[in-house]
C-alpha cells in the first residue's frame, strides 16, 4: 500500500513540475518561482503524511491469546481475539468454529473436537476504512498407533562381530517434522533419527540402526521410542511411544582368560576348565596320566600325578585350549613323621636327664664345703 501511494505521489510530483517548466521556457517570473516553491512544499508534505499513515495502516490492531495453538488430534481448542480500537466489526474466519461479524471487542474461536489437519483460522477487523487480518498458526499432533522393533532379513541368534540391521516402524504419526526416533540399548541412548518432512497429516516412518554385537551384547535388550518435540508451547513432557524390547542372543566361541595355569599338588586338587561361551561348549581332557575319557569341565582328584593336562572347550563357533601344569612339592611318608617324633621325644628326655644330674652334683658339692 505504501509503495502504491509513493508511486502516485511521484507521478503527481513529476506532472506538476513538467508543466510549469515547459511554460518557464517562454517566460519565468517571480510568481512562477513562488508557485514552484509552494508546490514542492505541498508535495513533500503529502508524501510525508502518506508514508506515516501507510505505516500505521499496515499494523493490524488485533491481539490473539494464545498466539499459537498446539492441540492433540480430536482435542478442544479456544483462542481469544481482541482489540482496543473503535471498529466497524470483527470476526473469525475458519472452516470450523468461525465467528460472524460482530461489534464486540473480544471474540473467541472455539472447536470442541478439532479434526481438520489443514485448518487455517484468522481473525479480521474492519478498521480505518480497511480490513486487516491476523492468522493463527495451528499445529495438530497425533501420537503413533504403534511403534515396533524388528531385525532386517535375519532370524535367530546373531554371530559375534557380524553386522546386523534393526528397524523401528512408527505407524500413523503427525506432524512428522516434529518426530524423533530414539534408539536404546538397555537404558542407554545409542542413536537418534530426525525427520524433516513438512506433511501435516499422519504418515508412517521407519528408522534403522546398524549393530555389530560382541559377547558382551549377549542378552542385551534393544528398543526404540517415538517422541514428538513440539516446542515450548507443546505438552510437557513431550508425547512419547516406546516399542517392546528386542532381546539379542549372540553366539561366540569359548575363550579362556589364560591359556596356561600352574598348580602345586596338594591333598585337594581341582582343575577347572569352565569357560563362558554360547552355545554352551563341550569339554575333553588329554594327559598321559588319564586312563579314561573325561567330559566334565572340572577335574577333581587327590591322586593326580605331576605333569601336563590339556583341556579343550568346543562349540559351534570355535575351540579354545587350556594347559594345566601340575608340580609336585614332595610328600613326607607317615613312617618318617613317626620316626621324627620319636627322635625328638628321646632327645628331650636325654636333655632333661642331663640337666637333673648336673643340678644334683652341684648340690652335693655345696654340702661338703
C-alpha positions as CSV (number, residue, x, y, z in Angstrom):
1,X,0.0,0.0,0.0
2,X,2.9,2.4,0.9
3,X,4.5,1.6,-2.5
4,X,1.4,2.5,-4.4
5,X,0.9,5.7,-2.5
6,X,4.6,6.7,-3.2
7,X,4.2,6.0,-6.9
8,X,1.1,8.1,-7.1
9,X,2.8,11.0,-5.3
10,X,5.8,10.6,-7.7
11,X,3.6,10.8,-10.7
12,X,1.8,13.9,-9.3
13,X,5.1,15.5,-8.5
14,X,6.6,15.0,-12.0
15,X,3.5,16.1,-13.7
16,X,3.4,19.2,-11.6
17,X,6.9,20.1,-12.4
18,X,6.9,19.3,-16.1
19,X,4.0,21.6,-17.0
20,X,5.3,24.8,-15.3
21,X,8.8,24.1,-16.5
22,X,7.6,23.9,-20.1
23,X,6.0,27.3,-19.6
24,X,9.1,28.7,-18.0
25,X,10.9,28.3,-21.2
26,X,8.7,31.0,-22.5
27,X,8.6,33.4,-19.5
28,X,9.9,32.9,-16.0
29,X,8.9,35.5,-13.4
30,X,8.7,35.8,-9.6
31,X,5.2,34.4,-9.5
32,X,6.2,31.3,-11.3
33,X,9.1,30.7,-8.8
34,X,6.9,31.1,-5.8
35,X,4.4,28.7,-7.4
36,X,7.2,26.1,-7.8
37,X,8.4,26.6,-4.2
38,X,5.0,26.2,-2.5
39,X,4.1,23.4,-4.9
40,X,7.2,21.5,-3.7
41,X,6.4,22.1,-0.1
42,X,2.9,20.8,-0.6
43,X,4.0,17.7,-2.4
44,X,6.6,16.8,0.2
45,X,4.1,17.3,2.9
46,X,1.6,14.9,1.1
47,X,4.4,12.4,0.7
48,X,5.3,12.5,4.4
49,X,1.7,12.1,5.6
50,X,1.2,9.3,3.1
51,X,4.3,7.4,4.5
52,X,3.3,7.9,8.1
53,X,-0.4,6.9,7.7
54,X,0.6,4.0,5.5
55,X,2.9,2.6,8.1
56,X,0.3,2.7,10.8
57,X,-2.3,1.2,8.4
58,X,-0.1,-1.9,8.0
59,X,-0.3,-2.7,11.7
60,X,-3.5,-4.7,12.4
61,X,-4.8,-3.7,15.9
62,X,-5.7,-7.3,16.9
63,X,-4.3,-9.4,19.7
64,X,-4.5,-13.3,19.8
65,X,-4.4,-15.2,23.0
66,X,-2.6,-17.6,22.7
67,X,-0.7,-16.5,19.6
68,X,-0.1,-20.1,18.6
69,X,-2.1,-23.3,19.2
70,X,-0.7,-26.9,19.5
71,X,-3.5,-29.4,20.1
72,X,-3.9,-33.1,20.0
73,X,-6.0,-34.5,17.2
74,X,-9.6,-34.6,18.3
75,X,-8.9,-32.3,21.2
76,X,-10.6,-29.0,22.1
77,X,-9.2,-25.5,21.3
78,X,-10.1,-22.0,22.4
79,X,-8.4,-18.8,21.3
80,X,-9.4,-15.1,22.0
81,X,-9.1,-12.3,19.5
82,X,-9.4,-8.8,21.0
83,X,-8.9,-5.2,20.0
84,X,-8.7,-1.8,21.8
85,X,-9.6,0.5,18.9
86,X,-13.0,1.5,17.6
87,X,-14.1,-0.6,14.7
88,X,-17.0,-1.4,12.4
89,X,-17.0,-5.2,13.1
90,X,-14.6,-8.1,13.7
91,X,-14.9,-11.9,13.3
92,X,-13.2,-15.2,12.9
93,X,-12.9,-16.8,9.5
94,X,-12.4,-20.6,9.7
95,X,-13.6,-23.8,8.2
96,X,-14.6,-24.9,11.8
97,X,-15.7,-22.6,14.6
98,X,-16.0,-19.4,12.5
99,X,-17.4,-16.3,14.2
100,X,-19.6,-13.9,12.2
101,X,-19.1,-10.2,12.1
102,X,-19.7,-8.5,15.5
103,X,-19.2,-5.1,17.1
104,X,-17.7,-6.8,20.3
105,X,-14.1,-6.1,21.3
106,X,-13.3,-9.7,22.2
107,X,-14.4,-12.8,20.3
108,X,-13.4,-16.4,20.7
109,X,-12.7,-19.1,18.2
110,X,-13.7,-22.4,19.8
111,X,-13.8,-26.0,18.5
112,X,-14.7,-28.9,20.8
113,X,-13.1,-31.6,18.7
114,X,-10.5,-30.4,16.2
115,X,-10.1,-33.0,13.3
116,X,-9.2,-30.8,10.3
117,X,-5.5,-31.2,9.6
118,X,-5.0,-28.2,7.4
119,X,-7.1,-25.7,9.3
120,X,-6.0,-22.0,9.0
121,X,-8.2,-19.8,11.2
122,X,-7.8,-16.0,11.1
123,X,-9.3,-13.1,13.0
124,X,-10.2,-10.0,10.9
125,X,-11.4,-6.4,11.7
126,X,-12.9,-3.6,9.7
127,X,-10.8,-0.7,10.8
128,X,-9.9,2.7,9.4
129,X,-11.8,2.1,6.1
130,X,-9.9,-1.1,5.5
131,X,-10.0,-4.7,6.7
132,X,-6.9,-6.3,8.2
133,X,-6.4,-9.9,9.3
134,X,-4.2,-11.8,11.8
135,X,-3.6,-15.6,11.1
136,X,-3.5,-18.1,13.9
137,X,-0.8,-20.8,13.5
138,X,-2.3,-24.2,14.4
139,X,-0.3,-27.4,14.9
140,X,-2.4,-30.7,15.3
141,X,-0.4,-33.6,16.5
142,X,-1.2,-37.3,16.8
143,X,0.8,-40.0,18.7
144,X,1.6,-43.2,16.7
145,X,-0.9,-46.0,16.5
146,X,2.0,-48.4,17.1
147,X,5.8,-48.5,17.4
148,X,7.6,-51.8,16.7
149,X,11.2,-53.1,16.5
150,X,12.5,-56.0,14.4
151,X,15.6,-57.3,12.7
152,X,16.0,-56.9,9.0
153,X,16.4,-60.1,6.9
154,X,17.5,-62.1,9.9
155,X,16.1,-64.6,12.4
156,X,17.6,-66.4,15.4
157,X,20.9,-65.8,17.2
158,X,23.5,-63.3,15.9
159,X,27.1,-64.2,15.3
160,X,29.8,-62.3,17.1
161,X,31.4,-59.4,15.1
162,X,28.9,-59.7,12.2
163,X,26.8,-56.7,11.2
164,X,23.0,-56.6,11.6
165,X,20.3,-54.1,10.9
166,X,17.5,-53.3,13.3
167,X,14.3,-51.5,12.2
168,X,11.9,-49.3,14.1
169,X,8.4,-48.8,12.5
170,X,6.3,-45.8,13.6
171,X,2.7,-46.1,12.4
172,X,0.5,-43.0,11.7
173,X,2.1,-40.1,13.4
174,X,1.8,-36.3,12.9
175,X,3.4,-33.9,12.3
176,X,6.4,-35.9,11.1
177,X,8.7,-32.8,11.1
178,X,8.5,-32.9,14.9
179,X,9.2,-36.6,15.1
180,X,12.4,-38.0,16.7
181,X,13.1,-41.7,16.9
182,X,15.4,-42.6,19.8
183,X,17.3,-45.9,19.9
184,X,18.2,-47.5,23.3
185,X,20.3,-50.5,24.4
186,X,19.0,-51.1,27.9
187,X,18.7,-47.6,29.3
188,X,21.5,-46.1,27.2
189,X,20.6,-43.9,24.2
190,X,22.7,-45.1,21.3
191,X,21.2,-43.2,18.3
192,X,18.6,-40.8,17.1
193,X,16.7,-40.2,13.8
194,X,15.2,-36.8,13.0
195,X,12.7,-36.3,10.1
196,X,12.3,-33.0,8.1
197,X,9.1,-33.8,6.1
198,X,6.5,-30.9,6.2
199,X,3.5,-33.2,5.8
200,X,0.8,-32.2,8.3
201,X,-1.4,-35.4,8.0
202,X,-0.4,-38.7,9.7
203,X,2.2,-40.8,8.0
204,X,4.2,-43.9,8.8
205,X,8.0,-43.7,9.1
206,X,10.9,-46.2,9.5
207,X,14.2,-45.7,11.3
208,X,17.2,-48.2,11.0
209,X,20.1,-49.0,13.3
210,X,23.3,-51.0,12.4
211,X,24.9,-53.0,15.1
212,X,28.0,-55.3,15.4
213,X,27.3,-57.3,18.6
214,X,30.1,-59.0,20.6
215,X,29.9,-61.4,23.5
216,X,29.1,-58.6,25.9
217,X,25.9,-58.0,24.0
218,X,24.5,-61.5,24.6
219,X,21.2,-60.9,26.3
220,X,21.2,-57.2,25.6
221,X,17.8,-55.5,25.1
222,X,17.3,-53.0,22.3
223,X,14.2,-50.8,21.9
224,X,13.1,-47.7,20.2
225,X,10.9,-44.7,21.1
226,X,8.9,-42.2,19.0
227,X,8.9,-38.7,20.5
228,X,7.1,-35.6,19.3
229,X,9.2,-32.5,20.1
230,X,6.5,-29.8,19.8
231,X,8.4,-26.8,21.3
232,X,7.8,-24.8,24.4
233,X,4.1,-24.3,23.6
234,X,3.6,-28.1,23.3
235,X,2.8,-30.6,26.1
236,X,5.3,-31.3,28.8
237,X,6.8,-33.9,28.9
238,X,6.7,-34.4,25.1
239,X,4.4,-37.2,23.9
240,X,6.3,-40.5,23.6
241,X,5.5,-44.0,22.5
242,X,8.0,-46.9,23.1
243,X,8.3,-50.2,21.4
244,X,8.7,-53.6,23.0
245,X,12.2,-54.8,23.8
246,X,14.2,-56.9,21.3
247,X,16.3,-59.5,23.2
248,X,19.6,-60.1,21.3
249,X,21.2,-63.5,21.5
250,X,24.8,-63.6,20.4
251,X,26.8,-66.8,19.5
252,X,30.5,-66.6,20.4
253,X,33.4,-69.1,20.8
254,X,35.0,-70.2,24.1
255,X,37.9,-68.1,25.3
256,X,39.8,-68.7,28.5
257,X,41.2,-65.8,30.4
258,X,44.6,-67.5,30.4
259,X,46.0,-70.3,28.2
260,X,48.2,-71.8,30.9
261,X,47.9,-72.4,34.7
262,X,50.5,-73.9,37.0
263,X,49.3,-75.7,40.2
264,X,51.1,-77.2,43.1
265,X,49.9,-80.7,44.0
266,X,48.2,-80.9,47.4
267,X,45.6,-83.1,49.1
268,X,42.6,-81.4,47.5
269,X,43.4,-80.8,43.8
270,X,40.9,-79.2,41.3
271,X,41.5,-78.4,37.7
272,X,38.7,-76.0,36.5
273,X,38.4,-75.6,32.7
274,X,34.9,-73.9,32.8
275,X,34.6,-71.2,30.2
276,X,31.8,-68.8,29.1
277,X,30.5,-69.4,25.5
278,X,27.3,-69.5,23.6
279,X,26.1,-72.1,22.7
280,X,27.4,-74.0,25.8
281,X,30.7,-75.8,25.0
282,X,31.7,-79.4,25.4
283,X,34.9,-80.4,27.2
284,X,37.6,-83.0,26.7
285,X,40.8,-83.8,28.6
286,X,44.1,-85.2,27.4
287,X,47.1,-86.4,29.5
288,X,49.3,-89.4,29.7
289,X,48.2,-89.8,33.3
290,X,44.5,-90.1,32.4
291,X,43.3,-93.7,31.7
292,X,39.7,-92.8,30.8
293,X,37.8,-90.2,28.8
294,X,36.5,-87.2,30.8
295,X,33.9,-84.8,29.5
296,X,33.4,-82.7,32.6
297,X,34.7,-79.1,32.8
298,X,36.2,-79.8,36.3
299,X,38.7,-82.4,37.1
300,X,38.9,-83.4,40.8
301,X,41.3,-86.0,42.2
302,X,43.8,-86.3,45.0
303,X,45.8,-88.9,43.1
304,X,46.8,-86.8,40.1
305,X,50.4,-87.1,39.2
306,X,52.6,-84.2,38.3
307,X,52.7,-83.4,34.6
308,X,50.6,-81.7,31.9
309,X,46.8,-81.8,31.5
310,X,45.2,-80.4,28.3
311,X,41.6,-79.2,28.4
312,X,39.7,-78.4,25.1
313,X,36.4,-76.4,25.1
314,X,34.4,-76.6,21.8
315,X,31.2,-75.1,20.5
316,X,29.8,-74.3,17.0
317,X,31.8,-71.0,16.9
318,X,35.2,-72.4,17.6
319,X,37.6,-74.1,20.0
320,X,39.9,-72.9,22.8
321,X,42.5,-74.9,24.8
322,X,44.0,-74.5,28.2
323,X,47.0,-76.3,29.7
324,X,47.3,-77.2,33.4
325,X,50.8,-77.9,34.7
326,X,51.0,-79.9,38.0
327,X,54.2,-79.5,40.1
328,X,55.0,-82.0,42.9
329,X,56.3,-80.3,46.0
330,X,57.2,-83.7,47.7
331,X,55.2,-85.6,50.3
332,X,56.6,-86.8,53.7
333,X,55.9,-90.6,54.4
334,X,54.0,-91.4,57.6
335,X,56.8,-93.6,59.0
336,X,59.2,-90.7,58.6
337,X,56.9,-88.5,60.5
338,X,56.6,-91.1,63.4
339,X,60.4,-91.6,63.5
340,X,61.0,-87.8,63.7
341,X,58.5,-87.6,66.6
342,X,60.2,-90.4,68.5
343,X,63.6,-88.9,67.9
344,X,62.5,-85.6,69.2
345,X,61.0,-87.2,72.3
346,X,64.2,-89.2,73.1
347,X,66.3,-86.1,72.7
348,X,64.2,-84.2,75.0
349,X,64.3,-87.0,77.7
350,X,68.1,-87.2,77.4
351,X,68.4,-83.5,77.8
352,X,66.2,-83.4,80.8
353,X,68.2,-86.3,82.5
354,X,71.5,-84.5,81.9
355,X,70.2,-81.3,83.5
356,X,68.8,-83.1,86.5
357,X,72.1,-85.0,87.0
358,X,74.1,-81.7,86.8
359,X,71.9,-80.0,89.3
360,X,72.4,-82.9,91.8
361,X,76.2,-82.8,91.5
362,X,76.3,-79.1,92.1
363,X,74.0,-79.5,95.2
364,X,76.2,-82.4,96.7
365,X,79.4,-80.4,96.2
366,X,78.0,-77.4,98.1
367,X,77.1,-79.6,101.1
368,X,80.6,-80.9,101.6
369,X,82.1,-77.4,101.8
